[in-house]
Amino acid sequence: MPPEAADAARETVGSATNAAASLSAGVARDLLEIAREAFTTAMNMVAGIGSLIFVALILLVVVTLRRRGTPAADADAAMKADKPSAGQLDGEESMAFPAGLVPTELDKARFIGKDH
């Protein structure tokens, strides 16, 4: 195989195909087989690495959310508590608000409606 064809074949599968066009049938067939195998091996390796990164990110998210808790769990805990929540009105059912966000009377009126 000429050195120019070998150098071109190392670049891309397309370059290997172009280089194979100028070679004899047996050498061209071998060159194309090697180029395809190299491409497939590289593609599988990149897909495997990507999959490992994806799984690592999933584990990171799961661990982070378990340590931190979720807003829904915090709201459920506030609803189940015996003491009134920050958003509870006299004679009304408890409304859970995130910690630090205590509604004003205007907010309560908008949330509940003026006819209640």
N, C-alpha and C positions, 0 to 999 in steps of 0.2 A: 504494500500500500504506500502510495507517495506520502511524504511528510505533510504536504499541504492538506491532503484529504484527511489525514489523521488529526491534524490540528482543528480543522473545521468540524469534524465529527465529535470532538470533545465539547464543543460549544452548546449545541442544541440538537434535538431530534430532527428538526427541519434541516439543519446543516449537515447532519449525518445522512439524511435522505438525499440531499443534493450531491454530497460527496460520493454516495453509492452509485449514482447515475453514471459516473465516469469510470467505474471499476468493473471488473469482470463479474459474471453472475454469481459465482461461488463466494468471492470475497465480499461482494455487495450484500449478499444474503447474510453472511456472518456479521458484517458491520451493522446492518439494520437490526438483527437479533440482539446484539450486544447493546445497541443504543436504546432499544425498547426496554430491555431488561434493566438497564441503568435508570431510565426514566421511571419505571414502575417501582423500583426499589426506593428511589428518592421520594416519590410521591407517598408511598406507604410510610416511610420514616417521618415525613412532615405531618401526615395525618395522625400517626401515633403520638408524636410530641404534642400536637394540638389537642388531642383527646386527653392526655395527661394534664395539660394546663387547665382544660375545662373542668375536669374532675377536682383538681386542686382548688379552683375558684368556687365550685359548689361547696366543698368542705369548709372553706373559709367563710362563706356566707352562712352556712348552717351553724357553725361555731359562734360566729359573731351575733347572730340573731338569738341564739339560746342564752348567751351571756347577758344580752341587752334587754331581752323581753320585747314584747310587741305592744303597740298601743291598744289593740283589742283586748289583750290580757289585762292591761292596766284598767281599762274601762270596765271589764267584767268584775274585777276586784272591787272597784269603787261602787258598782251597783249592788254587790253582795254585802257590803259593809253595813253594820248596824247604824252607824252615824249618818246623818244626811250628807250628801255630796255637796260640792261647791255650787252646783246649779239648781239645787232643790228649792222650790217655792213652798210656801205654807199650804198644806193640804193637797199637794200635788205629788205625783210619783217622782222618784229621783231621776235626774238627768246627769249623766257623767260627762265631765269636761276634762280635757287634759290638764295636768298639773301646771299651775301658773297662769292659766287662762280662765279667770273668773269672769263670767259675763256681767255686764251692767244691766240695770233694769230695762233699758231700751232694747238691749239684745234679747233679754228674756221675753219681752213683749213681741218682738219680731219672730222669735222662734216658736212661741206658743200660739200666737195669734191674739188679736185684740178682743175677740168674743169669748175667750176662756176666762 
